[in-house]
Every structure is written in C-alpha cells, then in structure tokens.
Amino acid sequence: MPSNAALADVINLDAHPIDDLEFQRQCRTTFDSNGIVALNGFVRPEACRDLITEANDHRALAFFSEQDHNVYLDAPDPSFPQSDARSHPIVSTKGAVTTDQIPDGSHLRTIYDSPTFRSFLCAILGEQELYEYADPLSSINLNFYEEGQELGWHFDNSEFSVTLLVQEPEAGGDFEYINHLRDTAAHDNNEIEVGTVLDTDGRGPTHWAAPLVAAPGTLVLFRGRDALHRVTPVIGEQTRVLVVFAYNTEPGLSLSESARLTFFGRLD
C-alpha cells in the first residue's frame, strides 16, 4: 500500500492537497455544480514523463478495437426516424493496455491503490467506499488514440469516471461535452433533442459542446451519465494517451464479459 511520501513523488500535493477537507469541499462544490472537475498539474511533470516512457514501452501490448454504437451505447436502430438519436451510427476507436499489464512499480498503481486518493474521490463523489474491479483487466486502463482515432458522442453507463491525461496529440483529441442532455433519474433519454445535437455535431444554436482545456498531468472527474461527450479525432503522429482509473461502489464486481471481449479482446 503506497505511503503518502510515495504519493507526493507522483502527485503535486502542494497544489492539490487531496487530504485537506477544505480542498475536498471546493472540489465537490465544483463537481456538483458542473458535473466535472479538472485538476491541472495533478501529476508532477517528472512523473508524467515516466508515464509517457511506460506507455511507449507497453504500446505493443495494446488491444485496438472499433465499436459501432449509438449515443446510448446500444447498436444503432434504423427503425427509428433519422431525427431520433437512437438511429444515429457512432464509431469509437482506441487501443487499451489492461490492469494486469501495468507494472507493479508504476506510478499508476501508486495513485490507484492509495487510500488517500480513494478517500479524496469518495469525498467528491459522496461515496462511503470505492473498490477495484474483481476481474484482472478493468481497474486501470492505459488508452491510446492514434491518428484518426476518436471516442464518438455518447452517454456513460457508469455514474462517474476518473481519468488522467498523460500525453496530448499534436492536434485534435479534444474532450468535448454538453451537460444535462438527458435525465436518467426520470428515465428520459431526450432522443429528439439529442438527435438535433448530433445533426449539428455539437455546434448548434441551442447546444454548443464545451471543450475541456487540459494539459498532460490533468486529473478529471466527470459525471457522464447525463452529459453527452466525445473525444474528437486525433490529428498528427503523436498519440493521445489517457489513463482510466475505474472503481466500483460495491465490492466483487467485474466488467461484463461482453465488454471485456470488446475492449480488451480477452476475459482474463
């Protein structure tokens, strides 16, 4: 279990005192108001450089996949009118290195396994405890977006996501989002209005996708279940590298077998 001293070698705790109650309160207020909190410079530059080296060393292990889906992460259904979001085909492409391929001494494990970091996330998310995935693949994922690859418009199935940008591309690869486009609590998917947003590619008169300005080393907590979001296609030879720290609010859960086969190409 990583000590806070080891954590301080990776996270800039002076700028981001994650064990400070007032800092936690500020982050939660931002998260509750905006559905997102981005902490620039969360990981120290030298630690980020180590992670880029690690990513380059493990790039050959990545499983690259392409998914055809609609914004609700279902198969597109052409039986619905063209104006309905359920009929719009979306494509997402990326590569993934899985948890079992992350070295034991990696800074990623130092962050993910830290009780201090998990307590910080709990304070922002309003959770009592967070747990790793029971399967060996899904807790920490190192994602690669190469030239032309993207994460198409979608809503998340999970309640929240925690990501760390390690390397940005030469151009493109922008995270864009539009908050409150559906209301899952009310079972309202808002298919027609979402379809209008898709028709204008998030550049319509009513809804304009907000880009997130983030540099390498930025930690992002995002509530994407009701926010439409995407990563625009990468431009240039430099790969966009993003880490996903995945947690559950209950112990003993695994990512579904179909999802593991789709994203990782294997079950274990």
C-alpha positions as CSV (number, residue, x, y, z in Angstrom):
1,M,0.0,0.0,0.0
2,P,1.6,3.3,-1.1
3,S,2.6,5.8,1.6
4,N,1.8,9.5,1.3
5,A,5.5,10.1,0.9
6,A,5.5,7.9,-2.3
7,L,2.3,9.6,-3.4
8,A,3.9,13.0,-3.0
9,D,6.6,11.9,-5.5
10,V,3.8,11.4,-8.1
11,I,1.1,13.9,-7.2
12,N,1.7,17.6,-6.6
13,L,0.2,17.6,-3.1
14,D,1.2,21.2,-2.5
15,A,-1.0,22.4,-5.3
16,H,-3.6,19.7,-4.8
17,P,-3.8,18.8,-1.0
18,I,-6.2,15.9,-1.5
19,D,-6.3,15.1,2.2
20,D,-7.3,18.6,3.1
21,L,-11.0,18.9,4.0
22,E,-11.4,22.4,2.6
23,F,-9.8,21.4,-0.7
24,Q,-12.1,18.4,-0.9
25,R,-15.1,20.7,-0.2
26,Q,-14.1,23.0,-3.0
27,C,-13.7,20.2,-5.5
28,R,-17.0,18.7,-4.5
29,T,-18.8,22.0,-5.0
30,T,-17.3,22.4,-8.5
31,F,-18.2,18.8,-9.3
32,D,-21.8,19.1,-8.0
33,S,-22.3,22.4,-10.0
34,N,-20.6,21.5,-13.3
35,G,-20.6,17.7,-13.3
36,I,-16.9,17.9,-13.9
37,V,-13.7,18.9,-12.0
38,A,-10.3,19.1,-13.8
39,L,-7.1,19.4,-11.7
40,N,-4.4,20.7,-14.0
41,G,-0.8,19.7,-12.9
42,F,-2.2,17.0,-10.6
43,V,0.7,14.6,-11.5
44,R,4.2,16.1,-11.3
45,P,5.9,16.7,-14.7
46,E,8.7,14.3,-14.0
47,A,6.2,11.6,-13.0
48,C,4.2,12.3,-16.2
49,R,7.4,11.9,-18.3
50,D,7.9,8.5,-16.6
51,L,4.3,7.5,-17.6
52,I,5.0,8.5,-21.2
53,T,8.0,6.3,-21.2
54,E,6.0,3.5,-19.7
55,A,3.2,4.0,-22.3
56,N,5.7,3.8,-25.1
57,D,7.2,0.6,-23.7
58,H,3.8,-1.0,-23.4
59,R,2.2,0.3,-26.6
60,A,2.8,-3.1,-28.4
61,L,0.6,-4.8,-25.8
62,A,-2.4,-2.6,-26.6
63,F,-5.6,-4.2,-28.0
64,F,-7.1,-1.9,-30.6
65,S,-10.9,-2.1,-31.1
66,E,-13.6,-0.3,-33.1
67,Q,-17.1,-0.1,-31.8
68,D,-20.3,0.8,-33.7
69,H,-22.9,2.2,-31.4
70,N,-25.4,5.0,-30.8
71,V,-25.1,7.6,-28.1
72,Y,-26.7,5.3,-25.6
73,L,-24.0,2.7,-26.3
74,D,-26.6,0.4,-27.9
75,A,-26.5,-0.8,-31.5
76,P,-27.9,1.9,-33.9
77,D,-31.5,1.2,-34.7
78,P,-32.5,2.4,-38.2
79,S,-36.2,1.6,-37.4
80,F,-36.4,4.9,-35.6
81,P,-36.7,8.2,-37.5
82,Q,-33.5,9.9,-38.6
83,S,-34.2,12.7,-36.1
84,D,-34.1,10.2,-33.2
85,A,-30.7,9.8,-31.6
86,R,-31.2,6.0,-31.4
87,S,-30.8,5.7,-35.2
88,H,-27.6,7.7,-35.4
89,P,-24.5,5.4,-36.0
90,I,-21.4,6.4,-33.9
91,V,-17.9,5.0,-34.2
92,S,-15.3,4.8,-31.4
93,T,-11.8,3.5,-31.9
94,K,-8.9,3.2,-29.4
95,G,-6.3,0.8,-28.0
96,A,-6.1,-0.4,-24.4
97,V,-3.5,-1.8,-22.1
98,T,-5.1,-3.6,-19.2
99,T,-4.5,-3.7,-15.4
100,D,-2.6,-6.9,-15.4
101,Q,-0.1,-5.3,-18.0
102,I,0.6,-2.3,-15.7
103,P,4.0,-2.9,-13.9
104,D,3.9,-3.3,-10.1
105,G,6.1,-0.2,-9.6
106,S,4.1,2.0,-11.9
107,H,3.1,5.5,-10.7
108,L,-0.4,4.5,-11.9
109,R,-0.6,1.8,-9.2
110,T,0.8,4.3,-6.6
111,I,-2.2,6.6,-7.4
112,Y,-4.9,3.9,-7.8
113,D,-4.0,1.9,-4.7
114,S,-3.6,4.9,-2.4
115,P,-6.1,5.1,0.5
116,T,-5.6,8.9,0.5
117,F,-6.5,9.1,-3.2
118,R,-9.6,6.9,-2.7
119,S,-10.7,9.0,0.3
120,F,-10.4,12.1,-1.9
121,L,-12.5,10.6,-4.6
122,C,-15.1,9.4,-2.0
123,A,-15.3,13.0,-0.6
124,I,-16.1,14.4,-4.1
125,L,-18.4,11.7,-5.2
126,G,-20.3,11.4,-1.9
127,E,-19.4,7.7,-1.6
128,Q,-18.5,5.8,1.5
129,E,-16.0,3.5,-0.2
130,L,-14.6,2.7,-3.6
131,Y,-13.5,-0.8,-4.8
132,E,-11.3,-2.1,-7.6
133,Y,-12.8,-4.4,-10.2
134,A,-12.7,-8.1,-9.3
135,D,-11.5,-9.0,-12.8
136,P,-7.8,-8.6,-13.6
137,L,-8.3,-6.3,-16.6
138,S,-10.6,-3.3,-15.8
139,S,-9.3,-1.3,-12.9
140,I,-6.5,0.6,-14.6
141,N,-6.6,1.1,-18.4
142,L,-3.9,2.9,-20.4
143,N,-5.7,4.1,-23.6
144,F,-4.1,5.0,-26.9
145,Y,-5.7,7.2,-29.5
146,E,-3.7,7.2,-32.7
147,E,-4.1,9.4,-35.8
148,G,-7.8,9.4,-36.9
149,Q,-9.0,7.6,-33.8
150,E,-11.7,9.0,-31.6
151,L,-14.3,8.4,-28.9
152,G,-17.7,9.1,-30.6
153,W,-20.6,11.0,-29.0
154,H,-22.1,9.0,-26.1
155,F,-23.5,9.0,-22.6
156,D,-21.7,6.8,-20.0
157,N,-23.4,3.8,-18.4
158,S,-21.3,4.4,-15.3
159,E,-22.2,7.1,-12.8
160,F,-18.7,8.7,-12.8
161,S,-15.3,8.4,-14.5
162,V,-11.8,9.3,-13.3
163,T,-9.1,9.9,-15.9
164,L,-5.6,11.2,-16.2
165,L,-4.2,12.7,-19.4
166,V,-0.6,11.6,-20.0
167,Q,0.1,12.8,-23.5
168,E,-1.8,15.1,-25.8
169,P,-1.6,14.8,-29.6
170,E,-0.3,17.4,-32.0
171,A,-3.9,18.4,-32.7
172,G,-7.4,17.1,-32.2
173,G,-8.1,14.6,-29.4
174,D,-10.2,17.2,-27.6
175,F,-12.7,16.2,-24.9
176,E,-16.0,18.0,-25.5
177,Y,-19.2,17.7,-23.5
178,I,-22.7,19.1,-23.2
179,N,-24.2,18.8,-19.7
180,H,-27.7,17.7,-18.7
181,L,-28.9,16.5,-22.1
182,R,-30.8,13.6,-20.6
183,D,-32.2,12.7,-17.2
184,T,-31.7,9.1,-16.3
185,A,-33.3,9.5,-12.9
186,A,-36.5,10.4,-14.8
187,H,-36.0,7.7,-17.4
188,D,-35.9,10.5,-20.1
189,N,-33.3,9.9,-22.9
190,N,-34.4,13.0,-24.7
191,E,-33.9,11.3,-28.1
192,I,-35.1,14.0,-30.4
193,E,-33.2,16.9,-28.8
194,V,-30.0,14.7,-28.6
195,G,-30.6,13.8,-32.3
196,T,-30.6,17.5,-33.1
197,V,-27.3,18.0,-31.3
198,L,-25.8,15.1,-33.3
199,D,-27.1,16.6,-36.6
200,T,-25.1,19.8,-35.8
201,D,-22.1,17.9,-34.3
202,G,-22.5,19.8,-31.1
203,R,-22.3,23.2,-32.8
204,G,-26.0,24.1,-32.9
205,P,-27.7,27.4,-31.8
206,T,-29.1,25.8,-28.7
207,H,-26.3,23.4,-27.6
208,W,-22.6,24.1,-28.2
209,A,-20.1,21.5,-27.0
210,A,-17.7,22.9,-24.4
211,P,-14.1,21.7,-24.8
212,L,-12.1,20.8,-21.8
213,V,-8.7,22.5,-21.8
214,A,-6.3,20.0,-20.2
215,A,-2.6,19.5,-20.3
216,P,-0.7,16.3,-19.6
217,G,-0.9,15.6,-15.9
218,T,-4.5,16.7,-15.6
219,L,-6.8,14.6,-13.5
220,V,-10.5,14.7,-14.4
221,L,-13.6,13.5,-12.5
222,F,-16.6,13.5,-14.7
223,R,-20.2,12.6,-14.3
224,G,-21.0,11.5,-17.9
225,R,-24.2,9.5,-17.4
226,D,-26.4,12.6,-18.3
227,A,-23.8,14.6,-20.2
228,L,-23.2,13.9,-23.9
229,H,-19.5,13.8,-24.6
230,R,-16.8,12.7,-27.0
231,V,-13.1,12.8,-27.9
232,T,-12.5,14.4,-31.3
233,P,-10.4,12.6,-33.9
234,V,-6.6,12.7,-33.3
235,I,-4.6,14.7,-35.8
236,G,-0.9,14.0,-36.3
237,E,1.6,11.3,-35.5
238,Q,1.7,11.9,-31.7
239,T,-0.6,9.5,-29.8
240,R,-3.1,10.8,-27.3
241,V,-2.5,8.7,-24.1
242,L,-5.2,8.7,-21.4
243,V,-5.4,6.6,-18.2
244,V,-8.8,5.5,-16.8
245,F,-8.9,4.8,-13.1
246,A,-12.1,2.6,-12.7
247,Y,-13.7,2.0,-9.4
248,N,-17.0,0.4,-8.2
249,T,-19.2,1.5,-5.3
250,E,-19.7,-2.2,-4.4
251,P,-17.0,-4.9,-3.9
252,G,-16.6,-8.0,-6.0
253,L,-17.9,-6.6,-9.3
254,S,-16.4,-7.3,-12.7
255,L,-16.8,-5.6,-16.1
256,S,-19.2,-7.7,-18.2
257,E,-17.7,-10.5,-20.3
258,S,-19.0,-8.8,-23.5
259,A,-17.4,-5.5,-22.6
260,R,-14.1,-7.2,-21.8
261,L,-14.1,-9.0,-25.1
262,T,-15.0,-5.8,-26.9
263,F,-12.5,-3.5,-25.3
264,F,-9.6,-5.9,-24.3
265,G,-10.0,-8.9,-26.7
266,R,-9.9,-11.4,-23.8
267,L,-11.6,-12.2,-20.5
268,D,-8.6,-12.6,-18.2
